[in-house]
Amino acid sequence: MPSFGLEISPQGAQEAQLFNTFLEAVYIHQNDPARAFETLKKALALQPESKYVQQLLVSAAVAMEKPELADPYVGFISQEENDAEAWSIYAAYQTQKNNPQEALKAYEKALEKNPEDTDLLYRYLLILSVTDIDKAISVLDKFAQTQPQAAAQAYTQIGRLYARQRKWETALAYLDRAIQADPEDPSPRLTKGEIYEETSQYFLMLHEFEELEKMGYGNAGSYSRMAAVFLLVKDIPKAKEYFLKAKQQDPADDASNYFLSLLSEEQKDYPQAIAYLQAAASYPTKAAWWLQVSFLQQKQNQAQESLRTLEEAYKRFDGNVEIGFFYGLSLNDSKQYKKAARVFEKVLQTNPDYTEARLHYAYALESLKKYKEMESQIQAVLASQPQNAPALNLLAYSLAQRDIRLEEAQEYATRALAVSPQDISFIDTMGWVYIKQNKLDEAEKIFAMLSDQTVAQYPEITYHVGVLRFKQGRRSEALEYLKRAMKGWPAAEQLYKKLMREK
């Protein structure tokens, strides 16, 4: 039988399998450390004493951020001599195990092996800056002196460490050294600007940021911060200029869109104010901004658009109390009382002390003619706030409308008016109660407190004065008032047509 190759011995076959398994693990390690870990375990089973395979197993476990998987294999560090990579892997393992002192020792040994490795130095200093700032500063200072090409970065980091200790003058001195070492490096100027901002030295902050802008390093963050300073010193044109620069750099920048919206609102450019808010990256997650958009829509008399905004916000921010409250208000305004009642009921389930919500819930119930439930809500308010004028007024008006318990209605109306004697709605309720009681002289005196212009402004009050004139026998005057009230108050049209038929 012909032979085309030599036979492989069992030992050779095992070595080949080990080599292939090892290669497979190395190949997949970077993209899939979990698979690499399992493959390396197979390789270690073929050669249990392999220091290098154990080292790779620790590396894979660290890459997965599961240092506990590395525990059985970290003994590799005690076997023979270790190079910088081995100490670096061991240091990363100790970092993940939350043993900073052991990690520092390992990084120091790694740096002894490879002192030129800036990545190692960075990871070492990252831990040291948390555990021993003074030592970190000392290491960085020596590094700046021995590595002039990296001096600017080292001095900047020292400045940041001193700033963290709020040693502002020392921090600024090192940052100036960094600028001298590399005038083109933006980092020290940015850090100086941040220190000046932190210490409320805003004009010095502006100087540093303006220098960054000249160097071509202006960005949305620095521009919006400069704009905020210009706002602080009430230089509105400059603030707007820099907010626009920030928005040009980043159209979705939160700070610039928010402040540009406020500036547009101040100028009564409500559509633009809305557009800015909706362009901000955080708009989908900020309930307050949705409320602001709905208010701006209201200012444009876009009641339906405002309601739709609140409706979407109510779904998006389920459980948000303020969204629920204003959505309920909007539903009441649009006469969707059933929905409003459900919304207010939900708000009160989690916020039973929210008096305003309870009052508007009572109003929705009154409009739905659920009078027993309405009175229960009002009495709940009055139990804790006996002089709550809106609650007293609502109950008085409801009783008058139903033409029941009029003496009680008069008492509630009187109490409300005593709290706020100039309130137009309270004056109107008092007059309406008197009309229902047929106390026409008292009603006349009450409505005399309102100017003709005020009466004409509110269809409901105009209607009430019309009813008073009718009951006083002043028919022609009654018809004039009722005619004016018809467009805004349906009851006025009914009485007007009735009087016209009786002519």
C-alpha positions in Angstrom: 0.0 0.0 0.0 1.6 3.3 -1.1 2.5 5.9 1.5 2.3 9.6 0.8 3.7 10.9 4.2 5.2 10.0 7.5 3.0 8.8 10.3 2.4 11.4 13.1 3.2 10.1 16.6 0.6 10.5 19.3 2.8 13.2 20.9 3.0 15.0 17.6 -0.7 14.8 17.1 -1.3 16.3 20.5 1.2 19.2 19.8 -0.5 19.8 16.5 -3.9 19.9 18.2 -2.6 22.3 20.8 -1.1 24.5 18.2 -4.3 24.6 16.1 -6.5 25.2 19.2 -4.1 28.0 20.3 -4.2 29.7 16.9 -8.0 29.5 16.8 -8.2 31.1 20.3 -5.8 33.9 19.3 -7.7 34.5 16.1 -11.1 35.0 17.7 -9.9 36.7 20.9 -10.3 40.3 19.7 -13.9 40.0 18.4 -15.3 37.3 20.6 -13.5 37.0 24.0 -16.1 34.6 25.4 -15.5 32.1 22.6 -11.8 32.6 22.9 -12.0 31.9 26.6 -13.7 28.5 26.0 -11.2 27.6 23.3 -8.2 28.6 25.5 -9.6 26.3 28.2 -9.4 23.5 25.7 -5.8 24.5 24.9 -5.0 24.5 28.7 -6.4 21.1 29.1 -3.9 19.9 26.5 -1.0 21.6 28.3 -2.1 22.4 31.9 1.3 24.0 32.8 1.3 26.6 30.0 1.9 30.0 31.6 1.1 31.8 28.4 -2.3 30.1 27.9 -3.2 31.0 31.5 -2.2 34.6 30.8 -4.4 34.6 27.7 -7.3 33.2 29.7 -7.0 36.0 32.2 -6.8 38.5 29.3 -10.0 37.1 27.8 -11.9 37.2 31.2 -10.8 40.8 31.6 -12.0 41.6 28.1 -15.4 40.1 29.1 -15.3 42.2 32.3 -15.8 38.9 34.2 -12.6 38.8 36.4 -14.1 36.1 38.5 -13.5 33.7 35.6 -9.8 34.5 35.7 -9.4 33.6 39.4 -8.2 30.0 38.7 -5.5 31.2 36.2 -3.9 34.3 37.8 -1.2 32.2 39.3 0.6 32.6 36.0 2.1 35.9 37.4 4.1 33.9 39.9 5.6 31.6 37.3 9.1 32.6 36.1 9.8 36.1 34.7 7.0 38.4 33.4 7.2 40.9 30.6 5.3 44.2 30.5 2.3 42.7 28.8 1.9 40.0 31.5 2.1 42.7 34.3 -0.4 44.9 32.4 -2.9 42.0 32.1 -2.5 41.2 35.8 -3.0 44.9 36.6 -6.2 45.1 34.6 -7.4 42.0 36.4 -6.7 43.6 39.8 -8.4 46.8 38.7 -11.6 44.9 37.9 -11.4 43.0 41.2 -11.3 46.5 42.9 -7.8 46.0 44.3 -6.3 49.4 43.3 -3.1 49.0 45.3 -2.3 45.6 43.7 -3.1 47.1 40.3 -0.7 50.0 40.9 2.1 47.6 41.9 1.5 45.6 38.7 1.5 48.7 36.5 4.7 49.9 38.2 6.4 46.6 37.3 5.0 46.8 33.7 6.5 50.3 33.4 9.9 49.1 34.7 9.9 46.7 31.8 8.6 49.2 29.2 8.9 52.8 30.5 8.2 54.3 27.0 4.7 52.8 26.9 2.4 55.8 27.3 -0.8 53.7 27.3 0.6 51.8 30.3 1.4 55.1 32.0 -2.1 56.4 31.3 -3.8 53.4 32.9 -1.4 53.6 35.8 -2.1 57.3 36.3 -5.8 56.8 36.0 -5.8 54.7 39.2 -3.1 56.8 40.9 -5.1 60.1 40.4 -7.9 58.6 42.4 -5.8 56.9 45.1 -2.8 59.3 45.5 -3.1 62.6 43.7 0.2 63.9 45.0 2.1 60.9 43.7 0.3 61.2 40.4 1.4 64.8 40.1 5.0 63.8 40.9 5.0 61.1 38.2 3.5 63.4 35.6 6.0 66.2 36.5 9.0 63.8 36.0 7.4 62.5 32.8 7.0 66.0 31.4 10.7 66.7 32.1 12.0 63.5 30.5 9.5 63.4 27.6 9.3 67.0 26.3 7.2 66.0 23.3 4.4 65.0 25.8 5.0 67.8 28.3 1.9 69.8 27.3 -0.4 66.8 28.0 1.4 66.0 31.3 1.2 69.6 32.5 -2.5 69.8 31.5 -3.3 66.7 33.5 -1.4 68.2 36.5 -3.5 71.3 36.2 -6.7 69.3 36.2 -5.6 67.4 39.3 -4.8 70.6 41.1 -8.2 72.0 39.9 -9.9 68.9 41.4 -8.3 69.9 44.7 -9.6 73.5 44.1 -6.0 74.8 44.2 -6.8 77.2 41.4 -3.6 79.3 41.2 -1.4 76.2 41.1 -3.6 74.6 38.5 -3.5 77.7 36.3 0.3 77.9 36.6 0.7 74.4 35.3 -1.8 75.0 32.5 0.2 78.1 31.5 3.3 75.8 31.3 1.3 73.4 29.1 0.5 76.3 26.7 4.1 77.3 26.6 5.1 73.7 25.8 2.6 73.5 23.0 0.7 76.7 22.0 -1.4 74.7 19.5 -2.8 72.2 22.0 -6.4 73.3 22.8 -6.7 71.2 26.0 -4.9 73.6 28.5 -6.9 76.6 27.3 -10.1 74.6 27.6 -9.3 73.6 31.1 -8.3 77.2 32.0 -11.7 78.3 30.6 -13.5 75.8 32.8 -11.6 76.9 35.9 -12.5 80.5 35.2 -16.1 79.5 34.7 -16.0 77.5 38.0 -14.6 80.5 39.9 -17.1 83.0 38.2 -14.3 84.8 36.4 -16.5 85.0 33.3 -14.5 87.5 31.2 -11.3 85.5 31.6 -13.3 82.4 30.6 -14.5 84.2 27.5 -10.9 85.2 26.6 -9.8 81.5 26.7 -12.7 80.3 24.7 -12.3 83.1 22.2 -8.6 82.1 21.8 -9.8 78.5 21.2 -12.2 79.8 18.5 -9.3 81.7 16.8 -7.3 78.4 16.8 -10.2 76.7 15.1 -11.3 74.6 18.1 -14.7 76.2 18.8 -17.5 73.7 19.1 -21.1 73.5 20.2 -20.2 73.1 23.8 -17.8 76.0 24.1 -20.1 78.3 22.0 -23.1 77.6 24.1 -21.1 78.2 27.3 -19.9 81.5 25.9 -23.5 82.4 25.0 -24.6 81.6 28.5 -22.0 84.1 29.9 -23.2 86.8 27.5 -26.7 86.1 28.8 -25.4 86.5 32.3 -24.0 89.9 31.5 -27.2 90.8 29.6 -25.5 91.1 26.2 -28.4 89.5 24.3 -27.2 90.0 20.7 -23.8 88.3 21.5 -25.6 85.5 23.4 -27.8 84.9 20.3 -24.8 85.1 18.0 -23.0 82.3 19.9 -26.1 80.2 20.5 -26.5 80.2 16.7 -22.9 79.2 16.2 -23.4 76.4 18.6 -26.5 75.3 16.7 -24.6 75.5 13.4 -22.0 73.1 14.9 -24.7 70.8 16.4 -28.2 71.4 15.2 -29.6 69.3 18.1 -27.5 70.9 20.8 -29.8 71.2 23.9 -28.5 74.3 25.5 -28.5 76.4 22.3 -31.9 75.3 21.2 -33.4 75.9 24.6 -32.0 79.4 25.0 -32.8 80.3 21.4 -36.3 79.2 22.1 -36.5 81.5 25.1 -35.2 84.4 23.1 -37.7 83.8 20.3 -40.5 83.6 22.9 -39.4 86.9 24.3 -39.7 88.4 20.8 -43.1 86.7 20.5 -41.9 84.6 17.6 -43.8 81.6 19.0 -43.5 79.3 15.9 -39.7 79.7 15.9 -39.6 79.1 19.7 -41.4 75.8 19.2 -39.2 74.8 16.3 -36.1 75.3 18.4 -37.4 73.2 21.3 -38.5 70.4 19.0 -35.0 70.4 17.3 -33.2 69.7 20.6 -31.8 66.2 21.1 -33.4 65.9 24.5 -36.9 67.0 23.5 -38.3 63.5 23.3 -37.3 62.9 26.9 -38.0 66.3 28.6 -41.6 66.5 29.8 -41.1 70.2 30.7 -40.3 71.1 27.1 -43.5 69.4 25.8 -45.4 71.5 28.3 -43.6 74.6 27.0 -44.6 73.8 23.4 -48.2 73.3 24.4 -48.1 76.7 26.2 -46.6 78.4 23.1 -49.3 76.8 21.0 -51.9 78.3 23.3 -50.3 81.7 23.0 -51.0 81.4 19.2 -54.6 80.4 19.9 -53.9 76.9 18.6 -56.0 75.1 21.2 -56.3 71.9 19.2 -52.6 71.7 18.5 -51.9 72.3 22.1 -54.3 69.6 23.2 -52.6 67.1 20.7 -49.2 68.0 22.1 -50.4 67.3 25.7 -52.2 64.1 24.6 -49.0 62.7 23.1 -47.0 63.9 26.1 -49.5 62.2 28.4 -48.9 58.9 26.6 -45.1 59.4 26.4 -44.6 60.5 30.1 -47.0 58.2 31.8 -47.3 59.1 35.4 -45.9 62.7 35.0 -48.0 64.8 37.4 -47.7 68.1 35.6 -48.3 66.7 32.2 -51.4 65.0 33.6 -52.6 68.2 35.3 -52.3 70.4 32.2 -53.7 67.7 29.9 -56.7 67.5 32.2 -57.1 71.3 32.1 -57.0 71.3 28.3 -59.6 68.5 28.1 -61.9 70.6 30.4 -61.4 73.6 28.2 -62.3 71.6 25.1 -65.4 70.2 27.0 -64.1 66.6 27.0 -65.2 66.2 30.5 -65.2 62.3 30.7 -61.5 62.2 29.6 -60.6 65.1 31.9 -62.2 63.3 34.9 -60.3 60.1 34.2 -57.0 62.0 33.9 -57.5 64.0 37.1 -58.6 60.9 38.9 -55.3 59.2 37.9 -53.3 62.2 39.1 -55.1 62.2 42.4 -54.4 58.5 43.0 -50.7 59.2 43.3 -51.0 62.8 44.5 -54.0 63.1 46.8 -52.9 66.5 48.2 -52.9 68.2 44.8 -55.6 70.6 45.5 -55.7 72.3 42.1 -56.1 68.9 40.4 -59.0 68.0 42.8 -60.7 71.3 42.0 -60.5 70.8 38.3 -61.6 67.2 38.8 -64.7 68.5 40.6 -65.4 70.9 37.8 -65.3 68.0 35.3 -67.7 66.0 37.5 -70.0 69.0 37.8 -70.0 69.4 34.0 -70.9 65.7 33.7 -73.7 66.3 36.2 -72.2 63.9 38.7 -73.1 66.2 41.5 -72.8 63.9 44.4 -69.2 63.0 43.4 -68.5 66.7 42.7 -69.6 67.8 46.2 -67.5 65.0 47.7 -64.4 66.4 46.0 -65.2 70.0 47.1 -65.8 69.0 50.7 -62.5 67.1 50.7 -60.8 70.4 49.7 -62.8 72.4 52.3 -62.0 70.0 55.0 -58.4 71.0 54.9 -58.8 74.5 53.4 -62.1 76.0 54.7 -61.3 79.3 53.0 -60.4 77.9 49.6 -62.3 80.5 47.5 -62.4 78.6 44.2 -63.8 75.6 45.9 -66.5 77.7 47.7 -67.3 79.5 44.5 -67.7 76.3 42.4 -70.0 74.7 44.9 -72.1 78.0 45.2 -72.4 78.2 41.4 -73.3 74.5 41.0 -76.1 74.8 43.6 -77.4 78.0 42.0 -77.4 76.4 38.5 -79.5 73.5 39.9 -81.7 76.0 41.8 -81.3 74.0 45.0 -80.1 74.9 48.6 -79.9 78.5 47.6 -79.3 79.7 51.2 -76.4 77.4 51.4 -75.2 78.6 48.0 -75.4 82.2 49.2 -73.2 81.3 52.3 -70.5 79.7 50.1 -70.6 82.6 47.6 -70.3 85.1 50.4 -67.3 83.3 51.9 -65.6 83.2 48.5 -66.1 86.8 47.9 -64.8 87.7 51.4 -61.5 86.0 50.5 -61.2 87.7 47.0 -63.7 90.6 46.8 -62.4 91.8 43.4 -62.6 88.4 41.7 -64.9 88.8 38.6 -66.1 85.2 38.7 -66.9 85.3 42.4 -68.9 88.6 41.9 -70.8 86.9 39.0 -71.6 83.8 41.2 -72.9 86.0 44.0 -75.1 87.9 41.6 -76.4 84.7 40.0 -77.3 83.3 43.4 -79.2 86.5 44.2 -81.1 86.2 40.9 -82.0 82.6 41.7 -83.3 83.8 45.1 -85.2 86.6 43.4 -83.2 89.1 45.4 -83.0 91.5 42.5 -81.9 94.6 44.3 -79.0 92.8 45.8 -78.1 91.3 42.4 -78.2 94.8 40.9 -75.8 96.1 43.5 -73.4 93.2 42.9 -73.3 93.5 39.1 -72.8 97.3 39.5 -69.4 96.4 40.8 -68.5 95.3 37.2 -67.8 97.8 34.5 -69.8 97.6 31.2 -66.6 96.6 29.4 -66.0 93.6 31.8 -69.6 92.5 31.4 -69.3 92.6 27.6 -66.1 90.6 27.8 -67.7 87.5 29.3 -70.8 86.0 27.6 -71.8 84.2 30.8 -71.9 87.4 32.8 -73.7 89.2 29.9 -76.3 86.4 30.0 -76.8 86.8 33.8 -77.3 90.5 33.5 -79.8 89.8 30.7 -81.7 87.5 33.0 -81.7 90.1 35.7 -83.1 92.7 33.4 -85.8 90.3 32.3 -86.8 89.6 35.9 -86.8 93.4 36.5 -89.2 93.8 33.7 -86.7 95.7 31.5 -87.5 93.5 28.5 -85.8 95.6 25.7 -82.6 95.8 27.8 -82.8 92.1 28.5 -83.0 91.3 24.8 -79.9 93.5 24.1 -77.8 91.6 26.7 -79.1 88.2 25.6 -78.4 88.9 21.9 -74.8 89.9 22.8 -74.3 86.7 24.9 -75.8 84.3 22.3 -72.5 83.5 20.5 -70.7 82.4 23.6 -73.4 81.1 25.9 -76.1 78.7 24.6 -78.6 79.4 27.4 -78.7 83.1 26.2 -79.9 82.0 22.8 -82.7 79.9 24.3 -84.0 82.7 26.5 -83.7 85.3 23.7 -85.8 83.1 21.3 -88.4 82.6 24.0 -88.7 86.3 24.6 -88.9 87.0 20.9 -91.7 84.5 20.5 -93.7 86.1 23.3 -93.6 89.6 21.7 
